[in-house]
Amino acid sequence: FQKADSDLDYIQYRLEYEIKTNHPDSAGKKNPVTLLKELSAIKSRYKMLHVRFKPIAVEQKETKSRICATFNKTVTMIQELQKQTDLE
């Protein structure tokens, strides 16, 4: 995914925000055990989202191909019509 880096940056921001919000006494300190658990949950959610959206990405690519093919056919038809009208 092209958005993976952006998504991970957002996840990092959310983690930092939640740690500061939920644990204000340890705002400057990071508990490695908590971070590892949260990272594990995030990885699991990311994998789930990847599996869930992969068919959508495939369908999007196929749809784009069909749209391009239809567009190319339309352009060809217009060019043929223009040639026919110029000949008459």
Buried (B, 14 or more C-beta within 10 A) or exposed (E): EEEEEEEEEEBEEEBEEEBEEEEEEEEEEEEEEBEEEBEEEBEEEBEEEEEEEEEEEEEEEEEEEEEEEEEEEEEEEEEEEEEEEEEE
